[in-house]
Amino acid sequence: MNVFTDFRRAIMAAVHALSEQGVLAGELPLSAIAVEPPRDPAHGDLATNVAMVLGKPAGMAPRALAEKLKPLLEAHPAVTAVEIAGPGFINLRLKPEHWQQQVAVILRAGQAYGDSDIGQGEPVNVEYVSANPTGPMHVGHCRGAVFGDALAALLDKAGFQVAREYYINDAGAQVDVLARSAHLRYREALGESITIPEGLYPGDYLKAVGKRLAEVHGAHFIGKPESEWLSTFKADAVSAMMEIIRGDLAALGINHAIFTSELALHTSGKINDAFNRLVEKGLIYTGVLEPPKGKTPDDYEARPQVLFKASEFGDETDRPLKKSDGSWTYFGADIAYHDDKYRRGFRQMIDVWGADHGGYVKRMKAAVKAMSNGEAELDVKLVQMVNLLDGGQPVKMSKRAGTFVTLRDVVDEVGKDVVRFIMLTRKNDAQLDFDFKKVTEQSKDNPVFYVQYAHARICSVLRNAVSEAPDIDTEDGALAQADMGRLSHPAELALVKLLAGWPRLVESAAEAHEPHRVAFYLQDVAAAFHGLWNVGRDDTSARFLIAEDLPLTRARLAMLRAVALVIASGLSVMGVTPVEEMR
């Protein structure tokens, strides 16, 4: 049950009634009508912009339209007051029992509370991580991995059919470098003394790869020219790196359903097929581009290139699809990849990229629009850097990786739940500080501890209730039968109202593709709960377990269980395990 959706329906019914009376006529922008909590709770429980949205199209002053709607909304059985604010905003106040009954709704739904059908089963492809298969994942990949996985879970909860995908960049020059680096380690495993030249990958993680190659191939490739072993070592090394990457992701609780190979796009002819479709659409030509911004005529060589008319679809300029040697550019392969997604039935695509790829966004959106005739939509979410600190000091690089701190280093140090939660405490396009010392502190300033502690505290109260109030059945079904009307303390009602906002939060965050909103919301819920706990320390009548008043105790236990369920529901979206005891 979504209180905000229910009241939007009631408002739409009032609008329909005015239309039937002839007060409203013509095309009305009904989709723009919103129902949300007012910015100031003192103004009421719900606020709607209905009169502001419909006033002008209906030829009425918004405040005059609000006056017409007011008596219709006052007739709603849950409404106690309707107030018109400013130029025509409408604020509604609801009866306490309307909020109190939400506790039983939550208990009956369990962690499924907040599930929505707004996605209507529409397929959505979420491609995230897609790190080059040249080494273990670093902490920068970690943030994009968590963001993408949480976004996929959020869309699942909102009723979309989500495919989690990883694009393996196994066709570029970096894979040749990987193969040459692995060959050095292969020689090392067979007893040679090696020196790693500049330009190759120095990380110790390749020692295991070299050892495996030595076990498989023996000394067969020792002394052989590169042309004889390069393709074999590329395939074997990529396979070994993807095994490491899958393990790194699994340590973070991430499992992709689909892995797509860039090399396979080349060998299958899909790039050429996509190119030919653009030719048929008249979107390919041979031309000379203007010098890139910042270039001077002395360092720019104008030459004819095979170009895609990206500028016709919102990009600043047209884009080359072939290099001077006739091979495909990265963009050419990326067009084929997104065309392949479209042909697999995805009209909604979400790509999670590092912030350094921001200049690539417009051309990719242009390509998707062109290939799909405008049917598909690509949303690119750019993820900013993570500053890794320990007590405010920058963390040194990983010895195993050689040049960076690995994802596994971070997970092994603090655990996946801490990593996942902290990575969602900032919007994806804002930089984030990850301080090992701060994220493991047991204080209210540590958001993951603060939320986990709220859940654990509730579990402790429920355990204590079994011994202190044995006559109370603490199963969800039994607690749902409690007299929720006993939840009359202002702090209790405020907490219940916050819980009732979870379904709306799920829908709004899913539509905006912003999973960080879940982390923010859970911190608000935890703060409200801890605040109520503190009230009980000073006011014995506000405590959760009151031996002389079992009906009140039952209602408060029901409320606490509802809080725990909502926290667990939110944490499941974030991929974090709710704890029952703090260590």
Secondary structure, DSSP 4 states (H G I P E B T S, - for coil): --HHHHHHHHHHHHHHHHHHTTSS-S---GGG--EE--SSGGG-SEEE-HHHHHTTTTTS-HHHHHHHHHHHHHTSTTEEEEEEETTTEEEEEE-HHHHHHHHHHHHHHGGGTT---TTTT-EEEEE-----TTS--BHHHHHHHHHHHHHHHHHHHTT-EEEEEEEE--SSHHHHHHHHHHHHHHHHHTT------TTS---THHHHHHHHHHHHHTTTTTT--HHHHHHHHHHHHHHHHHHHHHHHHHHTT---SEEEEHHHHHHHTHHHHHHHHHHHTT-EEEE-PPPPTT--GGG-----EEEE-GGGGT-SS-EE-B-TTSPBPHHHHHHHHHHHHHHTT-SEEEEEEEGGGGGGHHHHHHHHHHHTTT--EEEEEEE--EEEEETTEEPPPPTTTSSS-BHHHHHHHH-HHHHHHHHTSS-TTS-EEEEHHHHT--STTSHHHHHHHHHHHHHHHHHHHHHH-TTS--SHHHHTTS-GGG--SHHHHHHHHHHHTHHHHHHHHHHHT-THHHHHHHHHHHHHHHHHHHHHHH-GGG-S--TT-HHHHHHHHHHHHHHHHHHHHHHHHHT-PPPSS--
